[in-house]
């Protein structure tokens, strides 16, 4: 957790300075304040046509402008009514800025960009158990932005991070086999989310260990390879007693661990 916190801290400092200024869109609410002119100060909703209505200034196109750009537009419009108008435009509510998440590896949906957000900050809050991070990518308009999501999230390679923008589409393909399966004479047979570096002992412990019927030295890993099936015998009793640590086999996605049962 500490490592992740450090990575996120670096992400904030490295990317926020590069992120573009917010661009106003339809549905946003704007606070327009004119100093000393309460009748001209209003809360304005950006309509679907991108315009806002202001007393004294009439109709103005707001969509596509930054708050600073709009502030200049409003100031120019009011110059004929107010001497040296001092105008402030601020975002009262952001409804327009979203990224879209699709693909079979995660539930599809939208993510509101209520603040400047990087790809790493988005990934840190997602369940990516079924997502193929090496095949994931970002679409920005017609342009595909290839980043190595796996290196970014698991190795902290900040060169793969980017600041997300409104209307980005993030595609997460599904892994063909995201789990390993522990069956037979264990206390809690289950499917476990695969993790790089996972061993047979890791999986057995996460499944509650062997039950009293287990014939531990007859544990088998069933692995599908090159269209066939490979069986790897594991002497788990010897492993547990520290007699033979070579029995702690490194697992692969889709492995089945079968703990055989014996008789008293």
C-alpha positions as CSV (number, residue, x, y, z in Angstrom):
1,X,0.0,0.0,0.0
2,X,2.9,2.3,0.8
3,X,4.4,1.7,-2.6
4,X,1.1,2.4,-4.3
5,X,0.7,5.6,-2.4
6,X,4.2,6.7,-3.5
7,X,3.4,5.9,-7.1
8,X,0.1,7.9,-6.9
9,X,2.0,10.8,-5.3
10,X,4.4,10.8,-8.2
11,X,1.5,10.6,-10.7
12,X,-0.1,13.7,-9.2
13,X,3.1,15.7,-9.4
14,X,4.2,14.4,-12.8
15,X,0.9,14.7,-14.7
16,X,-1.2,17.4,-13.2
17,X,1.1,20.1,-14.4
18,X,0.8,18.7,-17.9
19,X,-3.0,18.3,-17.9
20,X,-5.0,20.8,-20.1
21,X,-7.2,23.4,-18.6
22,X,-10.9,22.3,-18.3
23,X,-13.1,23.0,-21.3
24,X,-16.7,23.8,-20.7
25,X,-19.4,21.5,-22.1
26,X,-23.1,21.0,-22.3
27,X,-24.8,20.4,-18.9
28,X,-22.1,22.2,-16.9
29,X,-23.2,24.9,-14.4
30,X,-21.2,28.2,-14.3
31,X,-21.1,30.8,-11.6
32,X,-20.9,34.2,-13.4
33,X,-20.0,37.0,-10.9
34,X,-19.7,40.7,-11.8
35,X,-18.2,42.7,-9.1
36,X,-20.6,45.4,-7.7
37,X,-23.4,44.3,-10.1
38,X,-25.6,41.8,-8.3
39,X,-28.2,42.0,-11.0
40,X,-25.7,40.7,-13.6
41,X,-24.3,37.9,-11.4
42,X,-26.0,34.6,-12.1
43,X,-25.7,30.8,-12.0
44,X,-25.8,29.8,-15.7
45,X,-26.6,26.3,-17.1
46,X,-24.8,25.4,-20.4
47,X,-27.6,24.3,-22.7
48,X,-27.4,21.3,-25.1
49,X,-26.7,23.9,-27.9
50,X,-23.6,25.0,-25.9
51,X,-25.0,28.5,-25.1
52,X,-25.8,30.4,-21.9
53,X,-28.1,33.3,-21.3
54,X,-26.8,36.2,-19.3
55,X,-28.6,39.5,-18.2
56,X,-27.2,42.3,-20.1
57,X,-25.0,40.1,-22.3
58,X,-27.6,38.0,-24.0
59,X,-26.7,34.7,-25.6
60,X,-23.1,33.5,-25.5
61,X,-21.4,30.3,-26.8
62,X,-19.7,28.7,-23.8
63,X,-19.1,25.2,-25.0
64,X,-15.6,24.6,-26.1
65,X,-14.2,27.5,-24.1
66,X,-12.1,27.5,-20.9
67,X,-13.5,29.4,-17.9
68,X,-10.8,32.0,-18.6
69,X,-11.8,32.4,-22.2
70,X,-15.4,32.8,-21.3
71,X,-14.6,35.3,-18.7
72,X,-13.0,37.5,-21.4
73,X,-16.1,37.1,-23.7
74,X,-18.4,38.1,-20.9
75,X,-16.2,41.1,-20.0
76,X,-16.2,42.3,-23.6
77,X,-20.0,41.9,-23.8
78,X,-20.7,43.9,-20.6
79,X,-18.2,46.7,-21.5
80,X,-21.0,48.6,-23.1
81,X,-23.2,48.5,-20.0
82,X,-20.7,48.6,-17.1
83,X,-17.5,50.7,-16.9
84,X,-14.5,48.5,-16.5
85,X,-16.5,45.3,-15.5
86,X,-14.7,42.9,-13.3
87,X,-16.0,39.4,-14.2
88,X,-15.2,36.1,-12.6
89,X,-16.3,32.8,-14.2
90,X,-16.0,29.6,-12.1
91,X,-17.3,26.0,-12.4
92,X,-20.3,25.5,-10.1
93,X,-20.9,21.9,-11.3
94,X,-19.1,19.7,-13.8
95,X,-21.4,17.3,-15.7
96,X,-19.8,17.2,-19.0
97,X,-16.4,15.6,-18.5
98,X,-16.4,11.8,-18.7
99,X,-14.3,8.9,-19.9
100,X,-16.0,5.8,-21.2
101,X,-14.9,2.3,-20.1
102,X,-15.7,-0.6,-22.4
103,X,-14.5,-4.1,-23.3
104,X,-15.1,-7.6,-21.8
105,X,-12.5,-7.3,-19.1
106,X,-14.4,-4.9,-16.8
107,X,-18.0,-3.8,-16.5
108,X,-18.8,-1.1,-19.1
109,X,-19.6,2.3,-17.8
110,X,-18.6,6.0,-17.5
111,X,-16.2,7.7,-15.1
112,X,-16.8,11.4,-14.2
113,X,-13.7,13.5,-14.4
114,X,-14.5,15.8,-11.5
115,X,-10.9,16.7,-11.1
116,X,-7.7,16.2,-13.2
117,X,-7.2,12.4,-13.3
118,X,-4.5,10.3,-14.7
119,X,-4.7,6.8,-16.1
120,X,-3.0,5.3,-13.1
121,X,-5.4,7.0,-10.7
122,X,-8.3,5.5,-12.6
123,X,-6.7,2.0,-12.7
124,X,-6.0,2.1,-8.9
125,X,-9.7,2.1,-8.2
126,X,-10.8,-0.6,-10.5
127,X,-11.2,-4.4,-10.2
128,X,-9.0,-5.6,-13.1
129,X,-9.0,-9.3,-12.2
130,X,-10.5,-10.3,-15.6
131,X,-8.8,-7.5,-17.7
132,X,-6.0,-8.1,-20.2
133,X,-3.8,-5.1,-19.2
134,X,-1.3,-5.8,-22.0
135,X,-4.0,-5.5,-24.6
136,X,-5.8,-2.5,-23.0
137,X,-5.5,1.0,-24.7
138,X,-7.0,4.5,-24.8
139,X,-8.9,5.9,-27.8
140,X,-8.9,9.7,-28.1
141,X,-11.1,10.5,-31.0
142,X,-9.8,8.5,-33.9
143,X,-6.4,8.2,-32.4
144,X,-5.3,5.0,-30.5
145,X,-3.0,5.8,-27.6
146,X,-1.0,2.6,-26.7
147,X,0.2,2.5,-23.2
148,X,1.5,-0.5,-21.2
149,X,-1.2,-0.7,-18.5
150,X,0.6,-3.7,-16.9
151,X,4.0,-2.0,-16.5
152,X,2.3,1.2,-15.3
153,X,0.2,-0.6,-12.6
154,X,2.5,-3.4,-11.5
155,X,6.0,-1.9,-12.1
156,X,5.3,1.8,-11.5
157,X,6.6,2.8,-14.9
158,X,5.3,6.4,-14.9
159,X,6.4,6.9,-18.6
160,X,3.2,4.9,-19.4
161,X,0.9,7.2,-17.6
162,X,-1.2,10.0,-19.3
163,X,-3.7,12.6,-18.1
164,X,-7.2,11.6,-19.1
165,X,-9.4,13.9,-21.2
166,X,-13.1,14.4,-21.7
167,X,-14.5,11.7,-24.1
168,X,-11.5,9.4,-23.8
169,X,-12.6,5.8,-24.4
170,X,-10.6,3.1,-22.5
171,X,-10.8,-0.4,-23.8
172,X,-10.1,-3.4,-21.6
173,X,-10.2,-6.8,-23.4
174,X,-10.9,-9.8,-21.3
175,X,-8.2,-12.3,-20.3
176,X,-8.9,-15.8,-21.8
177,X,-8.3,-17.4,-18.4
178,X,-8.0,-15.1,-15.4
179,X,-8.2,-17.8,-12.7
180,X,-6.6,-20.9,-11.3
181,X,-8.8,-23.5,-9.7
182,X,-8.2,-25.5,-6.4
183,X,-10.3,-28.6,-6.1
184,X,-10.6,-31.8,-4.1
185,X,-9.5,-32.4,-0.5
186,X,-9.0,-28.8,0.6
187,X,-11.1,-26.9,3.1
188,X,-12.3,-24.3,0.7
189,X,-12.3,-25.3,-3.0
190,X,-12.4,-22.2,-5.1
191,X,-11.3,-20.2,-8.1
192,X,-8.5,-17.8,-7.3
193,X,-7.6,-14.7,-9.3
194,X,-4.2,-15.4,-10.9
195,X,-1.3,-13.3,-9.8
196,X,2.2,-13.2,-11.4
197,X,4.6,-15.3,-9.2
198,X,1.8,-17.3,-7.6
199,X,2.9,-20.8,-6.5
200,X,1.0,-24.0,-5.6
201,X,1.6,-23.4,-1.9
202,X,0.1,-19.9,-2.2
203,X,-3.0,-21.3,-3.8
204,X,-3.4,-24.1,-1.3
205,X,-3.1,-21.7,1.6
206,X,-5.6,-19.4,0.1
207,X,-8.0,-22.4,-0.2
208,X,-7.8,-23.1,3.5
209,X,-5.2,-25.8,3.3
210,X,-5.8,-29.6,3.0
211,X,-8.7,-31.2,4.8
212,X,-8.3,-34.4,6.9
213,X,-9.0,-36.6,3.9
214,X,-6.2,-35.3,1.8
215,X,-3.4,-37.5,0.4
216,X,-1.0,-34.6,0.3
217,X,1.9,-36.1,-1.6
218,X,-0.5,-37.0,-4.4
219,X,-1.5,-33.4,-5.3
220,X,-1.7,-32.8,-9.1
221,X,-1.5,-29.7,-11.2
222,X,-3.5,-30.1,-14.5
223,X,-2.2,-27.6,-17.2
224,X,-3.4,-27.1,-20.7
225,X,-0.5,-26.6,-23.1
226,X,-0.3,-26.6,-26.9
227,X,-3.8,-28.0,-27.2
228,X,-3.0,-30.9,-24.8
229,X,-3.2,-31.6,-21.1
230,X,-0.1,-31.9,-18.9
231,X,-0.2,-33.3,-15.4
232,X,2.4,-32.2,-12.8
233,X,2.7,-34.3,-9.6
234,X,3.4,-32.3,-6.5
235,X,4.6,-33.8,-3.2
236,X,2.9,-31.2,-1.1
237,X,3.5,-33.0,2.2
238,X,7.3,-32.9,1.5
239,X,6.9,-29.2,0.6
240,X,5.0,-28.3,3.7
241,X,7.6,-30.1,5.9
242,X,10.4,-28.3,4.2
243,X,11.9,-31.5,2.8
244,X,11.7,-30.5,-0.9
245,X,11.1,-26.8,-1.8
246,X,11.4,-27.6,-5.5
247,X,7.8,-28.9,-5.2
248,X,6.5,-25.4,-4.9
249,X,5.7,-25.1,-8.6
250,X,5.1,-21.8,-10.2
251,X,1.5,-21.6,-11.5
252,X,0.2,-20.5,-14.8
253,X,-3.2,-19.0,-15.7
254,X,-5.9,-21.6,-16.0
255,X,-4.1,-24.3,-13.9
256,X,-6.2,-26.8,-12.0
257,X,-4.8,-27.9,-8.6
258,X,-6.4,-31.2,-7.5
259,X,-5.8,-32.4,-4.0
260,X,-6.3,-36.1,-4.0
261,X,-8.3,-37.9,-1.2
262,X,-7.0,-40.9,0.6
263,X,-8.4,-43.5,3.1
264,X,-7.8,-43.8,6.8
